[in-house]
Structure formats: structure tokens, C-alpha cells
Amino acid sequence: MYHPQLDVKMHKTKTILIAQFLISLMMAFLMTGIFSFIDLGFNYQWLIIWAQHFIIAWPIAFSLSLVVSKLSFSIALRVTASL
């Protein structure tokens, strides 16, 4: 049996997961690149270290985003409601 509310919730959940996937990917990519560049400067070793750190950082960032997303959305809703 088709339930429109369930369909909307599934699309919303899918959108949130895809957004968390992309945001965590981009943030891990940029942050590991920036901080390894600060430490090593622009050279071949920097590229290798950046790649190694990114491979470790991205799954951690994605996992943590799944854990803290409900809290973050809750805080954001409270803040915007009071504005």
C-alpha cells in the first residue's frame, strides 16, 4: 500500500544522506589538503601525505556526520526559530 508521507520521508532521508556524503567528502578533502600543505608546503611529498590523510579522514568524517546530524539540525532549528 502506498503512503505519501512515507515516500516523502524516504526522499528526505536519502537527500540528507547524500548531502552528508558529499559534505564530509569535500570537508575531509579540503581540510586534510590545507593542513598538510601548512606542514609540508607544496611538493610531491605533500600530495602523498594528503592522499593518505584523506583516505583515513573521509570515512571518519562521514561516520561522525551521521552521529551528530540530528543534534546539529535540532540546534539549527532552535536558533532559526528564535531569529
Stockholm file with secondary structure:
# STOCKHOLM 1.0

chainA/1-83         MYHPQLDVKMHKTKTILIAQFLISLMMAFLMTGIFSFIDLGFNYQWLIIWAQHFIIAWPIAFSLSLVVSKLSFSIALRVTASL
#=GR chainA/1-83 SS CCCHHHHHHHHHHHHHHHHHHHHHHHHHHHHHHHHHHHHHCSSHHHHHHHHHHHHHHHHHHHHHHHHHHHHHHHHHHHHHHTC
#=GC SS_cons        CCCHHHHHHHHHHHHHHHHHHHHHHHHHHHHHHHHHHHHHCSSHHHHHHHHHHHHHHHHHHHHHHHHHHHHHHHHHHHHHHTC
//
